[in-house]
Amino acid sequence: MSGTRMGRVGATILLLFVVAAVFAPILAPHDPALRTTQPFAAPSFAHPLGANDVGQDILSELIFASRLSLTVGFVTACLATILGAAVGIVGGYLRGPVDTVLMRGVDVILSLPFLPLMIVLAAFLGQNTTNLILVIGLLIWARPARLIRSQVLSVRESGHVQAARAMGATHGYVMVRHVLPRVTPLVAAQFVRTANVSIMLEASLAFLGLSDPFQKSWGAILFYANARSAFLTDAWLWWVLPPGLCIAAVVVSFAFLGYALEERVDPRLRSTLPTSEPSSGSGTPMPVREDALR
Amino acid sequence: MPRPSGAAWRRIGGRVAQYALVLLVAVSLNFAIPRLAPGTPIDYLVPSEQVATITPEQRERVLAQFGLEKPLLEQYRLYLTGILRGDLGVSAQQGRPVVDMLLERLPWTLVLVGGAITLATVVGGGAGFLSAARRGGRTEAWGLALFMFLDSMPPFWIGMLLLVFFSGYLDLLPVFGALPTSGAAGGFGLTLEFAQRLVLPLVTLTMVRAGWLFLVARSSLAGELSEDYILMAEAKGLSRRQVVLGHGVRNALLPLVTAVAVEVGTVVGGATVVETVFSYPGLGRLIYESVLSRDYLVLQGAFLLLAVGVILANLLADLLYPILDPRVRAESLR
């Protein structure tokens, strides 16, 4: 598949989930919070994907859960991209001690094992979606920051930036008016990636029992399915398979979108950098050679 | 490898200082989180079912036992010295030292994570290099999409599906734990039992991580193959094989090593959820159990131990670079 085609496929899948999330109350056959049938009910006409261990309709759970995943993905990505872009632009543009301090911080964050740290944070802070978003967002901004910084390093040497400086523009003005527009495509690509990573992290935390108990989430559906050993019975077909497919579909749609964006932004990325660096489950930095040589 | 020069030692010293900083941050986070979290420290130190019924005297005693009535700086000093002595506190649920609980689980996780990293590097890296060497074909593009999809699947979900097929339907492999619960066969038999139980978690974790290493290896080699020296090598009449293996792959290895080192943290995270699915008695399973029983000190201890593991892996990669790449050696001589 070419990059553009991947992008189209990704956008289509994502759009389907957005529609499902927005129109969840209309699309879902039942209220997923209510007990509408027997526990562990097998699929029937009224309940196409059967019921979970308390008798809630699984299809309705899935549809409502898309709201949480997309919200977490979108909000954490906003948070992480804004923070990452700010740190990356300021560090890369100003250089010197500010840059050193910021990049030390980035390195430290990137060296911590993310999921265990998030588990500790989520366990202490309590299980609600706002905390979850903050926890994920505050840890995954570091990789976008490093990547954006490395691009800013070359942008700051370009003619129009030098000219603006020579004409007496302030640092703040140059960063906002000249540097930011040049790195916007990279920022957009990083936004997609971060959304992708955070959706996977949210699913993992929910699977470990750290999601908001009052909000449906795909990871949490799998948490209950696992706790009840649903994979040892036929129930895996309607209880285990669909939530995982939903997670994989959303994550891959973001990965495809990110790939297409990057290819469009900078064709060189195709040959010199990992062209598509999809969800790695945590914010691992992109292995660029300069890192190793530093 | 030539004898490390003074500059090389300085470079390594710099990295060690960096990792020491990471460690200090991890320890400080561990110290700060319970003190910043909502509620009182008591909530986190006694078994959750006793929090509501605890008497003021007991409360005082717990506070004194953990030195929580002392000033914050003194608490921090005590905490640091405690960790240096290998004291991570006592589990609220089991009443055992956290260090003992962690060390008991560590070997299982080491086997799983070590095995998965090795396999994923060989399989993912190999496939990635192969894909880059035969670039531009239709299969190559679909292979990329396939590996991206593989990389997008939640690890715990892959694990559950593998369980369904290999243990549920085919009844090929035992599902639970790492060792049989009864009838210890001893020696070889036990090893075989362990190996059988290791297969599925290992395959799961490898599948999850191979996708990412594939992408890194592919783009790294593709980048090298478009360089001028490759054209030069071809012009000299070297065979395609010599060009790709002797020149391309050799240079493309370094980013792969970086990726593998960086990957350790992610694999450890993946191991947490995969071990949970398979009831594999490693650190990840311990984390899951501690989340369920709200055994906070164990969670913190596990995080710290995993942080140390990731740091050591990164340090190892740093020491490997100069061996793999003469440019790094040259850099440190400059």
Interface residues (C-beta under 8 A of the other chain):
Chain A: M1 S2 M6 R104 D107 V108 L110 S111 L112 P113 F114 L115 P116 L117 I119 V120 L121 A123 F124 L125 G126 N196 M200 A203 S204 F207 L208 G209 L210 G219 L222 A225 N226 F231 L232 W236 V240 L241 P243 G244 I247 A248 V251 V252 A255 F256 Y259 R270 S271 T272 L273 P274 T275 S276 E277 P278 S279 S280 G281 S282 T284 P285 P287 V288 R289 D291 A292 L293
Chain B: Q18 Y19 L21 V22 V25 A26 L29 N30 I33 P34 A37 P38 Y44 A141 W142 L144 A145 M148 F149 D151 S152 M153 P154 P155 F156 W157 I158 M160 L161 L163 V164 S167 G168 V175 V208 G211 W212 L215 V216 R218 S219 S220 A222 G223 S226 L254 P255 L256 V257 T258 A259 V262 E263 G265 T266 V268 G269 G270 T272 V273 T276 V277 I287 Y288 V291 L292 R294 Y296 L299 Q300 A302 F303 L306 A307 G309 V310 I311 N314 Y321 D325 R327 V328 E331
